Amino acid sequence: MQPKKERSPCPAVLGHFDQQYSEELGDLWASAREVLLDPRSWQYGVMLNRFSVVTDITQILQSQGFSTLLPQTCVSARLFDSPSLMTYSKYQEGEDTLPTLRISKCPREDFDLQPVITSDEHRQDLQSEPSISFPAASLQCYIHPSPLRFPSQAHRPGQLKQYYLLNAASLLPVLALQVRDGDKVLDLCSAPGGKAVAIMQSATPELLCCNEPDPHRRDWLTKTLESFLPHSVNSRVVVSARDGRSLGHSEAGFYDKVLVDAPCSNDRSWLYSSNNQQGEQRLKGRSRLPVVQAQLLRAALSAVRPGGVVVYSTCTLSSFENHAVVETVLNDFPEAEPEDLWEEIAIPLSKYFEFSPHPGYEQLHHEASMQPGATYHHRLGILVVPRPGKTWGPMFFSRLRRRE
Ligand SMILES: C[S@@+](CC[C@H](N)C(=O)[O-])C[C@H]1O[C@@H](n2cnc3c(N)ncnc32)[C@H](O)[C@@H]1O
């Protein structure tokens, strides 16, 4: 592993965060700050690609002390590691209809559904944690208790990548989305595609529409999809180039599940802005973000069918971009109902992540309740706050169901 180059935090951003987050998060900010200011302490998750043969990787991971974040049961779709070459038959920005992917070469179309080969170690994991039960059983992510960074995988000509490195908290919005085989799913803000890949690990949707309006980032998204998905599932995955805010009308009621992984302050990356000027520039535009985020969330609620769900997520600690956005949208969207994710996600995974239901609210009202199934504020969403030893996050996620 190469030692990471030392980076220094941007003073303007740090000063701004100190002011806002010490007020909103109280003591939680002190520990989050300690993590954010020490990149050497950051942990990395290794999400396996079920479409590729990963036996060698799991053996290496296990020998290095990595263990699975989620229980492994059920089936894994394996596609013999075939290459994924695809071209777009239609691919234009601002186009009204969704572009479709055309497979240009397809050496092996079918794929097997085979049981995951679980080692004794895995079986022991499962036995010791019987209370954890997620439907997305084929989603596998390995984590390490210390900040051990697994090397990223270079391009392998003609072969799919075996794993994707990520902040393990990024998987939580995907778990909250509860994608099932046959669902129609919209990933409204999709690039670079980490959550789209995670969705395809969780289930086999009938359709996954990955939307990204920024051309440069869309190229990145396309490359990610090409590197991880086999030809046999490409027909289910389309890339679109729309402003997500306009999708609510044109796709009204079409999707079963919509993920809004919104453009946000991205605390980790803002803190390490390349210079103070860039940091200040970002902070200047910060107050406009909640407006766009609320527009995207409204569009998602329009695009989902009655009874379907929308998951809203960000990677900032800012309550203005998190709970406040959800609350604003709920006020003018009476068909949407927030769901409590505390018992479903926070309690089973509290060993790995530091969860907080609504720190800003509790700070202000001094009536913190960490009990399951608690208040309305509980249901507005859950915040993952980094702290030493559990450095995952920041990540906020909230699930809204559109009433039947
Ligand atoms: C947090 S990133 C998404 C990360 C991605 N979901 C993943 O897991 O890799 C937010 C994305 O939203 C895109 N975005 C910005 N404005 C948008 C809009 N109006 N509609 C849709 N996407 C937008 C940004 O270009 C950016 O790629």
The ligand as an ORCA input file, in Angstrom:
! r2SCAN-3c Opt
* xyz 0 1
  C     -23.443     12.766     -4.809
  S     -23.227     12.675     -6.505
  C     -23.927     11.094     -6.872
  C     -23.059      9.932     -6.514
  C     -23.566      8.620     -7.093
  N     -24.935      8.364     -6.723
  C     -22.713      7.444     -6.690
  O     -23.081      6.709     -5.758
  O     -21.668      7.240     -7.311
  C     -24.441     13.748     -7.122
  C     -24.555     13.767     -8.621
  O     -25.703     14.561     -8.967
  C     -25.437     15.180    -10.196
  N     -26.398     16.304    -10.368
  C     -26.200     17.631    -10.156
  N     -27.303     18.322    -10.485
  C     -28.222     17.410    -10.910
  C     -29.542     17.513    -11.413
  N     -30.162     18.697    -11.524
  N     -30.178     16.380    -11.778
  C     -29.571     15.175    -11.664
  N     -28.315     15.028    -11.198
  C     -27.643     16.120    -10.827
  C     -24.004     15.621    -10.061
  O     -23.428     15.885    -11.328
  C     -23.391     14.430     -9.347
  O     -22.831     13.539    -10.259
*
